[in-house]
Amino acid sequence: MTYFNLSALVLLSLQGAPAPRQVTFESQGVTLAGEITYPAGQEPFPAVALVHGSGPATRADSRAVLPLAGLAPVVGKPLAGILGHDFFERFVVTIDYASRTVELASPDNWRPPAGATELRVWIEDGEPFVLATLWVAGRSVPAKLKIDTGSLSGLGLNGSFVAQNRLFPAGWPRRQMEGIAVGGATRNFVGRLDSMELGGVVIPQPVAGWSEDLARVGDAGTLGASNLSRFRVTFDYARHRLVLQPRRDATARETWEGAGMLLVQVPGGNVIVAVVLPATPADSAGIVAGDLLRHIGAMDVDSMGLDSLRRFFRHPGAVDTLQVTRNGQEQTVVLHQGNLP
């Protein structure tokens, strides 16, 4: 299986130098002709062929090489590349996070479903933006947010926006966090807003992260996957709109990582504790950065996948027995999941 990160924010389509070849697909007496683009490197390449009977076809005309190797351990999958803005602008693109599907339609005949909410989306330098309203301590603050479908976080605010708007009063609960992005490691804070309004839907107490860096200006931050996944999301760039179909749990309070550790996994390898935050359940349990996480109870974590593993540590109050390897020695620790932040 070949994995591509789907990011409306990035103006790129493929990683690596392509080598197109003419191919045919045969099924039940029907032969279809087409072109397939191979990545550079040693064959064979695992891939998925999508065959459609009608409608638009696309080829990646905008190509560049991105250093994605550093992201693979964070997502737990080998990333072949990113399908970005130049891909989104050709189609009406619907992302259904719940079913893990992406649908493509022609802009000529697509119509929004009944009951959906429409937001104006505009493009600046190849980046899509929407307007949301943030509520903190009884104040409402309009926020121009970039849409990043590939972001693991739900709401990332620029440090300059937080500072200029004095968004959080003195003493507002927050915690220092570590993160990883394409550019490398990041140092952030994380806390909860009172609420966020997006397309008429009020999301209670969303988790927001913000950076120490005050250099970035011009927008409030990034709207990412954990908030977009509350909806069935359709990008209709031809009509400058984002169409949202709320899920039944669209207004549920977001749960947050309850251990206080950042886990990474080289695809096919061990789960490694990359960071342990001070004064967190993982720290209290004696877990340290560099530990290999082997088992949770009787479960082998290497085969769980990072998505499932991270969801596992979102159950405040749960008590788990973990087996870790440290300097070649097996150790057992007991983790009491908390509620962060």
C-alpha positions in Angstrom: 0.0 0.0 0.0 1.3 3.5 -0.9 0.3 6.3 1.4 -0.1 9.9 0.5 -0.8 12.7 2.9 -3.8 14.7 1.8 -3.1 18.4 2.5 -5.0 21.2 1.0 -2.4 23.5 2.4 0.6 22.3 0.4 1.3 23.3 -3.2 2.8 20.0 -4.2 1.6 16.7 -5.7 4.4 14.1 -5.7 7.7 13.3 -4.0 10.4 12.2 -6.3 11.0 12.3 -10.0 8.2 10.6 -12.0 8.7 8.2 -14.9 5.3 7.8 -16.7 4.6 4.7 -18.7 1.6 3.7 -20.9 -0.3 0.7 -19.4 -3.5 -1.2 -19.9 -5.9 -2.7 -17.3 -8.0 -5.8 -18.3 -11.0 -7.0 -16.4 -13.9 -9.3 -17.6 -13.1 -8.8 -21.2 -12.7 -5.0 -21.0 -9.4 -3.3 -21.7 -8.7 0.2 -20.4 -5.7 2.2 -21.5 -3.9 4.7 -19.2 -0.7 6.1 -17.9 0.9 5.3 -14.6 3.6 7.4 -13.0 6.4 5.4 -11.2 8.5 7.0 -8.4 12.2 7.0 -8.8 14.0 4.1 -7.2 14.2 0.3 -7.3 11.1 -1.6 -8.3 8.7 -3.2 -7.4 6.5 -0.4 -6.0 3.4 -1.1 -3.9 0.5 1.0 -5.2 -3.3 1.3 -5.6 -4.8 1.8 -9.1 -8.0 3.8 -9.1 -10.0 3.1 -12.3 -13.1 5.2 -13.1 -15.5 4.9 -15.9 -16.1 8.6 -16.6 -15.4 12.0 -15.3 -12.2 14.0 -15.0 -8.8 12.4 -14.9 -5.7 14.0 -13.5 -2.0 13.8 -13.8 0.4 15.5 -11.4 1.8 18.5 -13.3 3.2 20.2 -10.2 6.0 18.1 -8.7 8.6 18.7 -6.1 10.7 16.8 -3.6 9.9 17.1 0.0 12.0 15.8 2.9 9.2 13.6 4.3 11.3 11.0 6.0 11.1 12.8 9.3 7.3 12.6 9.2 7.0 8.9 8.6 7.8 8.0 12.3 5.2 10.5 13.5 2.3 9.1 11.3 3.6 5.5 11.5 3.4 5.0 7.8 5.8 5.4 4.9 4.7 8.6 3.0 5.3 8.6 -0.8 4.3 12.2 -1.1 1.6 14.8 -0.6 -1.5 15.5 -2.7 -1.8 19.2 -2.3 -3.5 22.4 -3.5 -2.9 21.8 -7.2 -4.8 18.5 -6.8 -7.6 20.1 -4.9 -8.3 22.8 -7.3 -9.0 20.4 -10.2 -11.9 18.7 -8.5 -14.6 18.9 -5.9 -12.9 16.9 -3.1 -14.9 15.3 -0.3 -13.0 13.9 2.7 -14.9 11.6 5.0 -12.6 11.0 8.0 -15.0 8.6 9.6 -15.0 6.2 6.7 -11.4 7.1 5.6 -12.5 7.8 2.1 -11.8 10.6 -0.4 -14.3 11.3 -3.2 -13.6 13.3 -6.4 -16.3 14.9 -8.5 -16.4 17.3 -11.4 -17.0 20.9 -10.4 -19.4 21.2 -13.3 -22.2 19.1 -11.9 -21.6 18.7 -8.1 -24.2 20.1 -5.8 -24.0 20.3 -2.0 -26.2 17.8 -0.1 -29.3 19.0 1.7 -28.7 20.4 5.2 -25.0 21.1 4.6 -23.3 24.3 5.8 -21.3 26.4 3.4 -18.3 28.6 4.4 -16.5 31.0 2.1 -13.0 29.8 1.4 -10.4 32.0 -0.2 -6.9 31.3 -1.5 -3.8 33.3 -0.7 -0.5 32.2 -2.3 -1.9 28.7 -2.8 -3.1 28.4 0.8 -6.9 28.0 1.7 -8.4 30.1 4.5 -11.7 30.2 6.4 -13.0 32.5 9.1 -13.9 31.1 12.5 -14.8 32.7 15.9 -12.9 31.8 19.0 -14.3 32.4 22.5 -12.1 32.8 25.5 -13.0 34.1 29.0 -16.2 35.7 27.6 -14.6 37.4 24.6 -15.1 36.6 21.0 -12.1 36.9 18.6 -12.4 36.4 14.8 -9.7 34.1 13.5 -8.5 33.7 9.9 -7.4 30.1 9.8 -5.5 28.1 7.2 -7.1 24.7 6.4 -4.6 21.9 6.7 -6.3 18.5 6.2 -3.0 16.7 6.8 -2.4 18.2 10.3 -2.7 15.8 13.2 -3.7 18.7 15.5 -7.1 20.3 15.5 -6.3 24.0 16.1 -2.8 25.5 15.9 -2.5 29.2 16.7 0.3 31.5 15.8 2.2 32.9 18.8 1.9 36.4 17.3 -1.9 36.0 17.1 -2.2 34.8 20.7 0.1 37.7 21.9 -1.5 40.5 19.9 -5.0 39.6 20.9 -4.0 38.8 24.5 -6.1 35.7 23.9 -5.6 33.9 27.2 -5.9 35.8 30.5 -3.1 35.5 33.1 -3.3 32.2 34.8 -5.3 30.5 32.0 -4.5 26.7 32.2 -1.8 25.7 29.7 0.8 23.0 29.3 4.1 22.9 27.4 4.1 20.4 24.6 6.5 19.1 22.0 5.6 18.5 18.3 7.1 17.6 14.9 6.4 19.2 11.6 8.0 19.2 8.1 10.4 21.8 9.3 11.5 19.8 12.3 10.8 19.8 16.0 8.5 22.5 17.5 8.0 23.8 21.0 4.4 24.7 21.8 1.9 25.3 24.6 -1.5 23.7 24.7 -4.7 24.8 26.4 -8.5 24.9 25.9 -10.7 27.6 24.5 -14.2 28.1 25.8 -15.5 27.4 22.4 -15.0 27.8 18.6 -17.7 28.5 16.1 -17.2 27.1 12.6 -20.0 27.4 10.0 -22.7 27.8 12.6 -21.5 24.7 14.6 -20.2 25.6 18.1 -17.4 23.2 19.2 -17.1 23.2 23.0 -13.7 23.6 24.7 -11.5 22.8 21.7 -7.8 22.1 22.4 -5.6 24.8 20.9 -1.8 24.7 20.6 0.4 27.7 20.0 4.1 28.3 19.4 6.6 30.4 21.2 7.6 31.8 17.9 6.1 35.3 17.2 7.5 35.6 13.7 4.5 34.4 11.7 1.9 37.1 11.1 -1.0 37.6 8.7 -3.3 34.9 10.0 -4.4 33.3 13.2 -3.2 29.8 12.7 -4.2 26.4 11.3 -7.4 24.4 11.3 -6.5 20.7 11.3 -7.8 17.2 11.0 -9.2 16.6 14.5 -11.7 19.4 14.1 -12.3 18.9 10.4 -13.1 15.2 11.2 -16.2 16.4 13.0 -17.6 16.9 9.5 -17.8 15.4 6.1 -15.8 18.1 4.4 -16.0 19.1 0.8 -13.7 21.5 -0.9 -15.3 23.3 -3.9 -12.6 25.7 -5.0 -14.4 26.5 -8.2 -17.1 28.2 -6.1 -14.8 29.4 -3.3 -16.6 27.4 -0.7 -16.1 24.8 2.0 -19.1 22.6 2.6 -19.6 20.9 6.0 -21.9 18.1 6.9 -21.7 17.8 10.7 -21.4 14.3 12.2 -23.6 13.3 15.1 -20.7 13.9 17.5 -19.7 17.2 15.9 -20.2 19.1 19.1 -18.6 16.5 21.4 -15.8 17.8 23.8 -12.4 16.8 22.4 -10.5 14.3 24.5 -6.8 14.8 24.7 -3.7 12.7 25.1 -3.8 11.5 28.7 -0.3 10.2 29.2 2.0 13.1 28.5 4.3 11.4 26.0 5.0 11.7 22.3 5.2 8.3 20.6 6.8 7.6 17.2 7.3 4.5 15.1 9.5 3.9 12.1 7.2 2.0 9.7 7.5 -1.7 10.5 9.6 -1.0 13.6 9.3 -0.4 17.3 7.2 2.2 19.1 9.6 4.6 20.7 8.9 7.2 23.4 10.3 10.3 21.8 9.3 12.9 24.5 8.0 12.7 28.1 6.6 15.9 29.5 7.4 16.8 33.1 4.7 16.5 35.8 2.5 14.2 33.6 1.3 10.6 34.1 4.1 9.2 32.0 6.7 11.1 34.0 5.1 9.9 37.3 5.1 6.3 36.0 8.9 6.5 35.4 8.8 6.4 31.6 11.7 8.2 30.0 12.5 9.4 26.4 14.1 6.6 24.5 12.1 3.8 26.1 10.7 1.2 23.6 7.0 0.6 24.4 6.4 -3.2 24.0 3.1 -4.2 25.5 0.0 -2.7 27.1 -1.2 -5.6 29.2 -1.1 -8.5 26.8 -1.3 -6.3 23.6 1.7 -6.1 21.4 1.9 -2.4 20.6 4.1 -2.7 17.5 1.2 -4.1 15.5 -1.4 -1.7 16.8 -0.5 1.3 14.6 0.1 4.8 15.9 -3.5 6.0 15.3 -4.9 3.2 17.5 -2.2 3.6 20.0 -2.8 7.3 20.4 -6.5 6.8 20.8 -5.8 4.3 23.5 -4.2 7.0 25.6 -7.3 9.2 25.6 -9.2 7.6 28.4 -8.8 9.8 31.6 -8.8 7.6 34.7 -7.8 4.4 33.0 -5.0 2.4 34.7 -2.6 0.5 32.3 0.3 -1.8 32.8 3.0 -1.1 30.3 6.1 -3.1 29.4 9.0 -1.1 28.1 12.6 -1.9 27.1 15.3 0.5 28.4 18.9 -0.1 27.7 18.1 -3.7 26.7 16.3 -4.4 30.0 12.6 -5.2 30.3 10.6 -3.1 32.8 7.0 -2.9 33.9 5.4 0.4 34.8 1.9 1.4 35.8 0.4 4.4 34.0 -2.6 6.3 35.4 -4.0 8.3 32.5 -4.9 11.9 33.3 -6.7 14.6 31.5 -4.4 16.9 29.6 -4.8 19.8 29.5 
